[in-house]
Amino acid sequence: MNMWPQIDFSSTRILGQAQGAVKYLLGVDGGGTGTRVRLADLSGNLLGQGEAGPSALGQGPEQAWRHIQQAAQAAAAQAGLPALDPAVCAIGLGLSGAGVVEQVEAFLAQQPGYALLVLDNDGFTTLLGAHGGQPGLVVAAGTGSVGEGLRRDGSRAYSSGWGWICGDEGSGAWLGLRAMRHAQKALDGRAEVSPLARAVWGVAGSDRTQILAWCASAGQHGYASLARLVFDAAPTDPVAAGFVAEAVAELESLALALDPTSELPLALCGSIAQRMAADFSGTIRARCVSPQGDSAEGALHLVRIALQRREI
């Protein structure tokens, strides 16, 4: 096995002993939009991949486990294997919402019998995947956003990731909320009617009743879906361009907060961060490296590290 840096696992939940029973490794990336699972053997060879619906813990443990199991079985089917027995699998999970104790406890109470289970947030598995388990930083922005760092001494740093309602600055949901607020103001006459406002009305409706109904049911994913309207309008709409510029500034502030001395390599991950990468300042871009892998790969790193610690 590879040798890994000493990593602070104080916020990582580990269940099970995996005393010689493990035959397969599963790496899970679970967020508010979907779930991706990688299946590997004990040597790290990729056997199969699978996808399913969202497994963010804030959407409920039953849904999370249902989609994780669906994606795991899809990965097994791609590998030409029969249904996986959790008792011979070690699973690493990077899940949105893993920082909320109540959500974690409810989720772990329903674990279906994996020989070893290692759970952390999806920002940390994104970090491990991006830098191959070595020290570095990530600023990840997709549906939500978070900044995470692994320092050379094994300690961890966090920035943002407070959730889409009052945080996740620079994310898709954050951009969508701004677009909707602008569209509402334009409908009221409190702001000029812009191309972005018209685009939002085209999705959510152009009268008060329709917009209120859309907002009541949208949720994080619904607001994040409006981000594409912001990007589409930005080349010709100053309002949309301003929102993109704000998002870039917010994500840059995450990187600076994580590593004020600019010592560690930085990876920009997630669809929103990568789409705006060219708009980041020269000093930020100079620190950037291409991600080596994604969050599902990072979850495999996570479970391999936990297995190695049990062998030492």
Secondary structure as the mmCIF struct_conf table of DSSP 4:
data_model
#
loop_
_struct_conf.conf_type_id
_struct_conf.id
_struct_conf.beg_label_comp_id
_struct_conf.beg_label_asym_id
_struct_conf.beg_label_seq_id
_struct_conf.end_label_comp_id
_struct_conf.end_label_asym_id
_struct_conf.end_label_seq_id
TURN_TY1_P TURN_TY1_P1 SER A 10 SER A 11
STRN STRN1 ARG A 13 GLY A 16
BEND BEND1 GLY A 20 GLY A 20
STRN STRN2 TYR A 24 GLY A 30
BEND BEND2 GLY A 32 THR A 33
STRN STRN3 THR A 35 ASP A 41
TURN_TY1_P TURN_TY1_P2 LEU A 42 SER A 43
STRN STRN4 LEU A 46 ALA A 52
BEND BEND3 GLY A 53 GLY A 53
HELX_RH_3T_P HELX_RH_3T_P1 LEU A 57 GLN A 59
HELX_RH_AL_P HELX_RH_AL_P1 PRO A 61 GLN A 78
TURN_TY1_P TURN_TY1_P3 ALA A 79 GLY A 80
BEND BEND4 ALA A 83 ALA A 83
HELX_LH_PP_P HELX_LH_PP_P1 LEU A 84 ASP A 85
HELX_RH_3T_P HELX_RH_3T_P2 PRO A 86 VAL A 88
STRN STRN5 CYS A 89 LEU A 95
TURN_TY1_P TURN_TY1_P4 SER A 96 GLY A 99
HELX_RH_AL_P HELX_RH_AL_P2 VAL A 101 LEU A 108
TURN_TY1_P TURN_TY1_P5 ALA A 109 GLN A 110
BEND BEND5 ALA A 115 ALA A 115
STRN STRN6 LEU A 116 ASN A 121
HELX_RH_AL_P HELX_RH_AL_P3 ASP A 122 ALA A 130
TURN_TY1_P TURN_TY1_P6 HIS A 131 GLY A 133
BEND BEND6 GLN A 134 PRO A 135
STRN STRN7 GLY A 136 ALA A 141
BEND BEND7 GLY A 142 GLY A 144
STRN STRN8 SER A 145 LEU A 150
TURN_TY1_P TURN_TY1_P7 ARG A 152 ASP A 153
BEND BEND8 GLY A 154 GLY A 154
STRN STRN9 ARG A 156 SER A 160
TURN_TY1_P TURN_TY1_P8 TRP A 164 CYS A 166
TURN_TY1_P TURN_TY1_P9 GLU A 169 GLY A 170
BEND BEND9 SER A 171 SER A 171
HELX_RH_AL_P HELX_RH_AL_P4 GLY A 172 ASP A 188
TURN_TY1_P TURN_TY1_P10 GLY A 189 GLY A 189
BEND BEND10 ARG A 190 ALA A 191
HELX_RH_AL_P HELX_RH_AL_P5 PRO A 195 ALA A 204
BEND BEND11 SER A 206 ASP A 207
HELX_RH_AL_P HELX_RH_AL_P6 ARG A 208 ALA A 224
TURN_TY1_P TURN_TY1_P11 SER A 225 LEU A 226
HELX_RH_AL_P HELX_RH_AL_P7 ALA A 227 ALA A 233
TURN_TY1_P TURN_TY1_P12 ALA A 234 THR A 236
HELX_RH_AL_P HELX_RH_AL_P8 PRO A 238 LEU A 258
TURN_TY1_P TURN_TY1_P13 PRO A 260 THR A 261
BEND BEND12 LEU A 264 LEU A 264
STRN STRN10 LEU A 266 CYS A 269
BEND BEND13 GLY A 270 GLY A 270
HELX_RH_AL_P HELX_RH_AL_P9 SER A 271 ARG A 275
TURN_TY1_P TURN_TY1_P14 MET A 276 MET A 276
HELX_RH_3T_P HELX_RH_3T_P3 ALA A 277 ASP A 279
BEND BEND14 PHE A 280 PHE A 280
HELX_RH_AL_P HELX_RH_AL_P10 GLY A 282 ARG A 287
STRN STRN11 CYS A 288 CYS A 288
BEND BEND15 GLN A 292 GLY A 293
HELX_RH_AL_P HELX_RH_AL_P11 SER A 295 GLU A 311
#
